[in-house]
Amino acid sequence: MPLPTSGPAPGLPVETGLTALVDRARGLLERPGRALLGITGAPAAGKSTLAGLLARELGPAACLVPMDGYHLANSVLLALGRRDRKGAPDTFDAGGYTALLRRLRAAAGPDEPNGPDNGVGETAGGGETVYAPRFHREIEESIAGEIVIGPEARLVITEGNYLLLPDAPWAGVRPLLDESWYVEPDEALRLRRLVDRHVEFGKSPAEAHAWAHGTDQNNAALIARTRAHADLVVRLPAY
């Protein structure tokens, strides 16, 4: 079944070439200060792959910070009765993720000697190093402080499902992004990728199919309705 907004993207530019996307991201590097690029889309749309490609092409001036480091721990999800919906909007620490993006925007880079005051009479000038958690699919948990965002990172590429949700507690994310891209692959391909990923990380084929077409598809439908808030729709050939 196609997602609610699959098909034409009225009013939104559509990009199908990787080289053009790299050039567009490089343009963000040319702006003064630090820029934040958000990449969103449904589960298994190819967000992580695209974000990783951009980070490699742009080198040390770009840093990749995925949203999924802010998954709530499985023990917390069990206590809240949400473990069977892991991946839904209320199974993340949206406030923590938003606070990280706000901090990354406020942290001045080496070319900004007079960064904003941090509330105790000090500034972020001189280059603040920020640490972020990383999610590990092999253990289905996040590990704090694994991602290091140094002052040399003038472009932060962040990717995740819910960057464009207009409702609290996610509504604070979009205003912090300089640009947001919505990745929209062929739907049948996306679902195949999603089932294969679940199998790779331990689900049986039947469990993977049920999760991909159940919990994940409900989330995908919600994400699809946020596409209008993006600056660009990305439709790359299968990769």
Secondary structure, DSSP 8 states (H G I E B T S, - for coil): ---TT-S--TTS-EE--HHHHHHHHHHHHTSSS-EEEEEE-STTSSHHHHHHHHHHHHGGGEEE--GGGGB--HHHHHHHT-GGGTTSGGGB-HHHHHHHHHHHHHS--TT-SS--B-SSS-BSTT---EEEEEEETTTTEEEEEEEEE-TT--EEEEE-TTTT--STTTTTTGGG-SEEEEE---HHHHHHHHHHHHHHTT--HHHHHHHHHTHHHHHHHHHHTTGGG-SEEE-----
